[in-house]
Amino acid sequence: MVKAIGFIILGFAIMEFSGWAIHKYLMHGPLWSIHKTHHQPSKSWFELNDLFSLLFGSIAVILIILGIEAFDYRFWIGMGISLYGMLYFFLHDVLIHRRVKLFHRPGNFFLRGIFKAHQAHHKTNKKDDAVSFGLFVVPKKYFKEEKQ
């Protein structure tokens, strides 16, 4: 069971750190034509950018299927990627972008820092000049409280 938990954490961490690199160097690089739909106002519930979620979700499903018979590392890493995806959807799409209007903006210290970092990322709707490409791991400066 300890190995399983370790592989779940590994899958989650792989998503955060590879997601950061993919976001910075591919989505804000050669794949900008797809990702820019996330930086533009939209009246549609679906953005072309959502294709990235389908890609990452597919990788998780494939790993789970490949590892389910033996419950080996592939299964648990796939579960970690899936956990990341579920938390990403809840945090990014529900709380931050309010694509599903279930909750108010975050009031928790940690969630407020993530929210601020994401707001900073969206200050530009251009390919360049964006900051803060991770979701859960963001620079400390976004957790500082503003002086009143």
Backbone as CSV, one residue per row, in Angstrom:
resi,resn,N_x,N_y,N_z,CA_x,CA_y,CA_z,C_x,C_y,C_z
1,MET,0.817,-1.204,0.000,0.000,0.000,0.000,0.857,1.263,0.000
2,VAL,2.000,1.225,0.678,2.887,2.387,0.713,3.402,2.690,-0.694
3,LYS,3.736,1.635,-1.452,4.194,1.840,-2.828,3.085,2.471,-3.659
4,ALA,1.862,1.998,-3.467,0.727,2.535,-4.227,0.575,4.034,-3.957
5,ILE,0.628,4.419,-2.698,0.496,5.833,-2.337,1.655,6.641,-2.933
6,GLY,2.849,6.068,-2.898,4.009,6.727,-3.494,3.835,6.953,-4.985
7,PHE,3.315,5.952,-5.692,3.094,6.102,-7.135,1.960,7.087,-7.436
8,ILE,0.943,7.138,-6.582,-0.126,8.133,-6.760,0.465,9.536,-6.623
9,ILE,1.287,9.739,-5.589,1.943,11.039,-5.387,2.857,11.356,-6.564
10,LEU,3.578,10.346,-7.059,4.455,10.536,-8.216,3.650,10.965,-9.446
11,GLY,2.538,10.289,-9.716,1.693,10.652,-10.859,1.187,12.077,-10.743
12,PHE,0.775,12.463,-9.532,0.297,13.823,-9.286,1.421,14.825,-9.535
13,ALA,2.603,14.546,-8.986,3.752,15.448,-9.138,4.198,15.544,-10.591
14,ILE,4.180,14.417,-11.297,4.535,14.426,-12.720,3.616,15.385,-13.472
15,MET,2.329,15.355,-13.150,1.383,16.240,-13.828,1.655,17.706,-13.512
16,GLU,1.930,18.024,-12.266,2.161,19.431,-11.925,3.420,19.948,-12.620
17,PHE,4.504,19.194,-12.569,5.764,19.707,-13.113,5.858,19.571,-14.632
18,SER,5.348,18.489,-15.192,5.324,18.404,-16.662,4.268,19.359,-17.194
19,GLY,3.163,19.520,-16.451,2.129,20.472,-16.856,2.672,21.888,-16.915
20,TRP,3.515,22.251,-15.927,4.137,23.573,-15.934,4.968,23.753,-17.217
21,ALA,5.805,22.766,-17.527,6.682,22.865,-18.701,5.869,22.864,-20.001
22,ILE,4.868,22.003,-20.077,4.016,21.955,-21.270,3.286,23.279,-21.443
23,HIS,2.779,23.824,-20.343,2.055,25.092,-20.394,2.975,26.222,-20.859
24,LYS,4.147,26.296,-20.253,5.068,27.401,-20.577,5.668,27.285,-21.981
25,TYR,6.164,26.088,-22.326,6.945,25.960,-23.550,6.155,25.460,-24.760
26,LEU,5.062,24.773,-24.559,4.272,24.297,-25.698,2.979,25.102,-25.871
27,MET,2.213,25.256,-24.782,0.949,25.984,-24.906,1.181,27.465,-25.187
28,HIS,2.209,28.034,-24.584,2.571,29.421,-24.876,3.690,29.466,-25.911
29,GLY,3.792,28.424,-26.687,4.755,28.309,-27.772,4.032,27.825,-29.016
30,PRO,4.484,26.696,-29.584,3.913,26.231,-30.856,2.430,25.829,-30.796
31,LEU,1.896,25.549,-29.605,0.483,25.161,-29.498,-0.407,26.324,-29.052
32,TRP,0.108,27.549,-29.194,-0.645,28.728,-28.786,-1.989,28.842,-29.514
33,SER,-2.062,28.433,-30.759,-3.312,28.558,-31.518,-4.460,27.793,-30.849
34,ILE,-4.130,26.743,-30.103,-5.143,25.995,-29.347,-5.345,26.648,-27.977
35,HIS,-4.254,26.945,-27.279,-4.336,27.446,-25.907,-4.903,28.861,-25.820
36,LYS,-4.735,29.662,-26.867,-5.187,31.055,-26.784,-6.682,31.162,-26.524
37,THR,-7.439,30.118,-26.839,-8.884,30.160,-26.580,-9.167,30.274,-25.082
38,HIS,-8.208,29.875,-24.262,-8.371,29.982,-22.817,-8.061,31.400,-22.321
39,HIS,-7.352,32.168,-23.112,-6.975,33.529,-22.730,-7.889,34.576,-23.355
40,GLN,-8.880,34.146,-24.091,-9.813,35.057,-24.738,-11.195,34.888,-24.117
41,PRO,-11.962,35.977,-24.059,-13.337,35.850,-23.557,-14.123,34.863,-24.417
42,SER,-14.944,34.072,-23.763,-15.706,33.059,-24.493,-17.127,32.996,-23.950
43,LYS,-18.061,32.810,-24.847,-19.449,32.619,-24.437,-19.806,31.140,-24.452
44,SER,-18.896,30.335,-24.942,-19.126,28.892,-25.046,-18.608,28.192,-23.793
45,TRP,-19.247,27.093,-23.430,-18.776,26.317,-22.292,-17.507,25.551,-22.657
46,PHE,-17.343,25.172,-23.923,-16.176,24.413,-24.384,-15.190,25.361,-25.041
47,GLU,-13.918,25.188,-24.718,-12.832,25.924,-25.359,-11.974,24.916,-26.101
48,LEU,-11.389,25.314,-27.190,-10.477,24.426,-27.911,-9.362,23.954,-26.974
49,ASN,-8.978,24.796,-26.038,-7.961,24.472,-25.039,-8.315,23.223,-24.224
50,ASP,-9.604,22.905,-24.104,-10.032,21.735,-23.340,-9.518,20.427,-23.953
51,LEU,-9.054,20.476,-25.180,-8.467,19.279,-25.799,-7.255,18.788,-25.006
52,PHE,-6.543,19.709,-24.365,-5.394,19.303,-23.553,-5.838,18.412,-22.391
53,SER,-6.964,18.742,-21.777,-7.488,17.907,-20.688,-7.846,16.516,-21.193
54,LEU,-8.412,16.453,-22.382,-8.733,15.144,-22.962,-7.463,14.334,-23.211
55,LEU,-6.413,14.985,-23.659,-5.138,14.304,-23.895,-4.578,13.747,-22.589
56,PHE,-4.503,14.598,-21.547,-3.948,14.145,-20.274,-4.827,13.065,-19.644
57,GLY,-6.135,13.225,-19.767,-7.059,12.217,-19.246,-6.888,10.886,-19.960
58,SER,-6.648,10.943,-21.265,-6.439,9.717,-22.045,-5.177,8.986,-21.600
59,ILE,-4.139,9.744,-21.303,-2.898,9.133,-20.812,-3.170,8.411,-19.499
60,ALA,-3.938,9.039,-18.612,-4.274,8.411,-17.325,-5.069,7.131,-17.546
61,VAL,-6.057,7.172,-18.424,-6.884,5.992,-18.692,-6.033,4.859,-19.260
62,ILE,-5.156,5.162,-20.190,-4.291,4.135,-20.779,-3.409,3.501,-19.704
63,LEU,-2.811,4.333,-18.839,-1.972,3.785,-17.765,-2.787,2.901,-16.818
64,ILE,-3.987,3.327,-16.476,-4.844,2.534,-15.584,-5.185,1.196,-16.229
65,ILE,-5.544,1.214,-17.502,-5.885,-0.028,-18.206,-4.677,-0.956,-18.285
66,LEU,-3.508,-0.408,-18.610,-2.301,-1.237,-18.724,-1.886,-1.843,-17.383
67,GLY,-2.185,-1.145,-16.295,-1.717,-1.612,-14.995,-2.769,-2.268,-14.121
68,ILE,-4.006,-2.351,-14.605,-5.084,-2.828,-13.730,-4.971,-4.311,-13.380
69,GLU,-4.499,-5.111,-14.298,-4.436,-6.553,-14.037,-3.500,-6.874,-12.872
70,ALA,-2.364,-6.207,-12.853,-1.376,-6.482,-11.804,-1.397,-5.421,-10.693
71,PHE,-2.244,-4.392,-10.835,-2.206,-3.242,-9.927,-0.764,-2.778,-9.739
72,ASP,-0.057,-2.626,-10.859,1.345,-2.211,-10.790,1.459,-0.689,-10.852
73,TYR,2.683,-0.203,-10.985,2.971,1.226,-10.949,2.164,2.014,-11.976
74,ARG,1.876,1.412,-13.143,1.131,2.128,-14.177,-0.271,2.481,-13.687
75,PHE,-0.908,1.537,-13.015,-2.249,1.778,-12.479,-2.219,2.942,-11.489
76,TRP,-1.293,2.903,-10.549,-1.258,3.913,-9.495,-0.816,5.273,-10.012
77,ILE,0.113,5.303,-10.958,0.494,6.585,-11.567,-0.702,7.148,-12.333
78,GLY,-1.428,6.289,-13.047,-2.650,6.722,-13.730,-3.671,7.282,-12.762
79,MET,-3.757,6.662,-11.574,-4.670,7.173,-10.549,-4.203,8.548,-10.045
80,GLY,-2.898,8.728,-9.900,-2.361,10.032,-9.482,-2.649,11.114,-10.509
81,ILE,-2.503,10.766,-11.798,-2.821,11.713,-12.873,-4.313,12.031,-12.847
82,SER,-5.131,11.022,-12.603,-6.585,11.236,-12.527,-6.958,12.126,-11.352
83,LEU,-6.327,11.895,-10.210,-6.571,12.732,-9.039,-6.193,14.181,-9.341
84,TYR,-5.045,14.361,-9.977,-4.619,15.705,-10.381,-5.681,16.330,-11.286
85,GLY,-6.153,15.576,-12.268,-7.148,16.091,-13.204,-8.437,16.501,-12.521
86,MET,-8.892,15.695,-11.562,-10.121,16.040,-10.837,-9.932,17.304,-10.000
87,LEU,-8.794,17.397,-9.293,-8.525,18.592,-8.495,-8.304,19.811,-9.388
88,TYR,-7.649,19.604,-10.530,-7.446,20.683,-11.500,-8.792,21.221,-11.963
89,PHE,-9.690,20.318,-12.341,-11.011,20.743,-12.815,-11.725,21.545,-11.721
90,PHE,-11.738,21.019,-10.510,-12.432,21.698,-9.425,-11.809,23.066,-9.141
91,LEU,-10.497,23.107,-9.014,-9.818,24.354,-8.664,-9.832,25.345,-9.826
92,HIS,-9.396,24.901,-10.997,-9.228,25.791,-12.140,-10.552,26.163,-12.794
93,ASP,-11.352,25.173,-13.117,-12.570,25.452,-13.876,-13.751,25.865,-13.004
94,VAL,-13.862,25.289,-11.807,-15.002,25.611,-10.947,-14.705,26.828,-10.069
95,LEU,-13.616,26.802,-9.305,-13.343,27.904,-8.372,-12.761,29.147,-9.041
96,ILE,-11.772,28.970,-9.907,-11.090,30.133,-10.480,-11.878,30.732,-11.642
97,HIS,-12.171,29.934,-12.658,-12.842,30.471,-13.852,-14.362,30.420,-13.775
98,ARG,-14.886,29.730,-12.766,-16.317,29.658,-12.533,-17.092,29.185,-13.757
99,ARG,-16.533,28.202,-14.451,-17.230,27.611,-15.593,-18.436,26.810,-15.122
100,VAL,-18.354,26.332,-13.901,-19.493,25.720,-13.221,-19.683,26.567,-11.968
101,LYS,-20.796,27.245,-11.880,-20.997,28.216,-10.799,-21.601,27.554,-9.566
102,LEU,-20.744,26.864,-8.816,-21.183,26.182,-7.602,-20.734,26.890,-6.332
103,PHE,-19.583,27.540,-6.382,-18.975,28.113,-5.184,-18.560,29.549,-5.453
104,HIS,-18.339,30.296,-4.381,-17.808,31.653,-4.491,-16.297,31.575,-4.646
105,ARG,-15.704,32.718,-4.914,-14.245,32.776,-5.026,-13.614,32.283,-3.733
106,PRO,-12.433,31.675,-3.838,-11.798,31.081,-2.652,-11.451,32.097,-1.569
107,GLY,-11.677,31.709,-0.319,-11.337,32.553,0.814,-10.161,32.003,1.602
108,ASN,-9.859,30.739,1.405,-8.755,30.060,2.066,-7.424,30.666,1.627
109,PHE,-6.474,30.814,2.556,-5.162,31.424,2.281,-4.465,30.770,1.088
110,PHE,-4.394,29.433,1.086,-3.714,28.715,0.005,-4.432,28.915,-1.332
111,LEU,-5.741,28.788,-1.325,-6.512,28.944,-2.562,-6.462,30.380,-3.076
112,ARG,-6.432,31.363,-2.162,-6.307,32.761,-2.590,-4.980,32.993,-3.298
113,GLY,-3.894,32.372,-2.803,-2.586,32.500,-3.452,-2.603,31.907,-4.851
114,ILE,-3.205,30.750,-4.987,-3.324,30.116,-6.309,-4.164,30.998,-7.228
115,PHE,-5.240,31.538,-6.697,-6.125,32.402,-7.466,-5.364,33.636,-7.970
116,LYS,-4.579,34.272,-7.078,-3.798,35.455,-7.463,-2.791,35.118,-8.561
117,ALA,-2.140,33.964,-8.423,-1.157,33.553,-9.428,-1.839,33.345,-10.778
118,HIS,-3.025,32.781,-10.752,-3.731,32.538,-12.009,-4.221,33.853,-12.613
119,GLN,-4.638,34.775,-11.763,-5.014,36.099,-12.271,-3.816,36.774,-12.939
120,ALA,-2.648,36.654,-12.323,-1.431,37.232,-12.905,-1.139,36.586,-14.257
121,HIS,-1.377,35.275,-14.358,-1.149,34.569,-15.625,-2.065,35.115,-16.711
122,HIS,-3.273,35.466,-16.355,-4.257,35.925,-17.338,-4.254,37.434,-17.553
123,LYS,-3.281,38.141,-16.970,-3.202,39.593,-17.207,-2.935,39.887,-18.682
124,THR,-2.365,38.939,-19.375,-2.125,39.109,-20.803,-2.920,38.065,-21.568
125,ASN,-3.367,38.439,-22.739,-4.016,37.457,-23.604,-3.130,37.189,-24.821
126,LYS,-1.845,37.441,-24.610,-0.866,37.211,-25.670,-0.006,35.997,-25.333
127,LYS,0.634,35.477,-26.349,1.483,34.289,-26.214,2.649,34.540,-25.254
128,ASP,3.230,35.722,-25.346,4.392,36.068,-24.518,3.953,36.895,-23.315
129,ASP,4.848,37.109,-22.412,4.649,37.955,-21.227,3.785,37.334,-20.129
130,ALA,3.375,36.087,-20.264,2.596,35.436,-19.207,3.549,34.978,-18.098
131,VAL,3.011,34.859,-16.896,3.771,34.397,-15.735,2.984,33.274,-15.073
132,SER,3.608,32.596,-14.137,2.959,31.602,-13.285,2.225,30.527,-14.093
133,PHE,2.952,29.512,-14.491,2.408,28.478,-15.378,1.942,27.226,-14.651
134,GLY,2.255,27.091,-13.370,1.806,25.928,-12.617,0.421,26.171,-12.039
135,LEU,-0.154,25.156,-11.426,-1.449,25.342,-10.785,-1.310,25.262,-9.269
136,PHE,-0.720,24.210,-8.762,-0.601,24.026,-7.316,0.698,24.588,-6.763
137,VAL,1.762,24.562,-7.560,3.051,25.092,-7.131,3.226,26.444,-7.822
138,VAL,3.079,27.499,-7.022,3.187,28.853,-7.566,4.175,29.643,-6.713
139,PRO,4.739,30.718,-7.270,5.705,31.518,-6.513,5.133,32.041,-5.194
140,LYS,6.003,32.135,-4.190,5.615,32.587,-2.841,4.972,33.963,-2.838
141,LYS,5.366,34.809,-3.760,4.881,36.197,-3.746,3.357,36.287,-3.838
142,TYR,2.713,35.280,-4.382,1.255,35.316,-4.514,0.544,34.972,-3.201
143,PHE,1.300,34.530,-2.227,0.713,34.203,-0.930,0.872,35.334,0.078
144,LYS,1.553,36.404,-0.320,1.719,37.549,0.565,0.414,38.337,0.596
145,GLU,0.033,38.727,1.786,-1.184,39.532,1.942,-0.874,40.984,1.619
146,GLU,-1.801,41.629,0.913,-1.630,43.044,0.615,-1.798,43.854,1.894
147,LYS,-0.995,44.881,2.026,-1.099,45.773,3.193,-2.281,46.716,2.950
148,GLN,-3.118,46.842,3.931,-4.313,47.698,3.819,-3.968,49.131,4.121
